[in-house]
Amino acid sequence: MLFHDRVDAGRRLAKQLKKKVRGDCIVLAVPRGGVVVGFEVARELNCPLDVVISRKIGAPGQPELAVGALAEDGTVFVDEEIANVVGVSEEYVRRKAGEEDREVKRRAEAYRGGRPMPDLRGKTVVLVDDGLATGLTMKAAVHMARNSGAEKVIVAVPVSPPETVEKLNKLADEVVCLETPSEFYAIGQFYDRFEQLSDEEVKEILRKSRAMV
């Protein structure tokens, strides 16, 4: 195990980010587990915490195999290599993105309670999760931040396969990843404690963070 829990991972990640983040910043965390990590990062950086919501688009008959991802603002990122291998069409991606959009909107309403997406223009945006596997949903989030006018986009995660970090380095301004093990099966394998969070727990963390800023 590399991390005791998400709090431990977040605090260690925050120490690395403290050296890199300057000026007007905002932390956007991927629900659910990423919000715990993001809380520790936002507290250390003394900047607001919000969520970034994106959903993977699964392959036909293989929903766990992501061919792309949809971000909250409608940005769709497609992994062309995987899409070509499984043979998905643009029409399929559009249709599946429309289906996932309903869940994206549900989560946005649940976590923000009707508040709009934060204004990212001119800010350093730190995108946080508790770990990455393929990184497709994070890639969609990076594109969303760029499209929303972010001045700088940093991806920050405790653990990820090295090939995922390499791909994200081509999209984000910087990737901060504490551990890049080559033997990677699931994010939870690198945590001693990796409990699932409820929507209510996520909302409580966000409320606590807003009260601190």
Secondary structure, 3 states (H helix, E strand, C coil): CCECCHHHHHHHHHHHHHCCCCCCEEEEECCCHHHHHHHHHHHHHCCCEEECCEEEEEECCEEEEEEEEEECCCCEEECHHHHHHHCCCHHHHHHHHHHHHHHHHHHHHHHHCCCCCCCCCCCEEEEECCCCCCCHHHHHHHHHHHHCCCCEEEEEEEECCHHHHHHHHCCCCEEEEEECCCCCCCHHHHECCCCCCCHHHHHHHHHHHHHHC
